[in-house]
């Protein structure tokens, strides 16, 4: 027996995160750490490989252009794919 009701509006993101963290760690109140990978970027002007979060190239001072790094939509909490510019659920532009 199934249901056609969409129950996503009843989900509490904090409760889901807490339950998942307890299952994974075995501890109550555990806060999982989600790491964001920062891909190295080449400077457009001098070609130096920038691996950190610098906003300007340390060799030539050229501004570094990076792709968006957020992984979750701030409006609906949907996860983005790496190549997405807009949220596939609500259409919000990725920051």
N, C-alpha and C positions, 0 to 999 in steps of 0.2 A: 504494500500500500504506500503510495507516495502523496506528495502535496505539491500544489502549484504556487504556494505562497512564497513570496520573496522575503526571507527572514533577515537579510543583511541589515535592514534598518534597526533591528533589535540588538545587533552586536555592539558591544562596548569594546573598543580597541584596547583600552588599558587592561580590561579583564582577560581578553584573549592573549595579550602579551604576557600577562602574569601567569596564566595557566600554562602557556607554552614554556615559559622560563622554568616553572616548577617541574614540568615533565622532563625537560632537558637536563637541568642541574640537580634536581632532587631537593632543592632548597626553596623555602617560601621567601618571597620578597627579592629574589635574585633578579638583577637587571641585566639583560643580555646587551652586549656591546656589538653594534653593527659597524664593521669597518668599511670605509669607503676607499676604494682603490683610486689612487691618483696616478693616471698614466703620464709618463714622461712626454714632454712637448719640445719640439725644436723651435728655436728662435727663428723667426722669418728673415731677420736681417743678417745675422752672423752664423746661424746653423748650430749654435751650442745646444746641447741636450740639457733641458731643465727638468729635474726630477722632483723638486719640492713644490711648494705652493707660491713661489715667487711671482709677483705681478710684473716685474721688469727683469730683463736679462742682466745678469751681473757683469757680463763682458762689455756689452754695447749700450745698455740702457733702453733697448727697444721694449715696448709694452708686450707682454705675453698674452696671447689669446687662447683661452681654454674652452673646452666644451662644457655644457652644464654637468654638474656632478650630483645633483639631487636624485635620489632613487625612489622617492615616494611623493605623490601629489599632496600638496598641503590642503587642498580643498576636500578631496574624497578619500584620501589615504590609499589610492590605487598605486601599485608599483609600476614604474616606468621600465620599458626596455631601453637598452643602451642608445639606440638610434632615434628614440621618440623625441619630438619637439613639443607635442601636446599630449595631454592625458587622454587615453583611449576611452575612459569612462565618462568624464565630465567636460573635456575639451579645454581645460585650463592650460595656459602656456607654462612650460617647464621653466623653472628659475635656475 
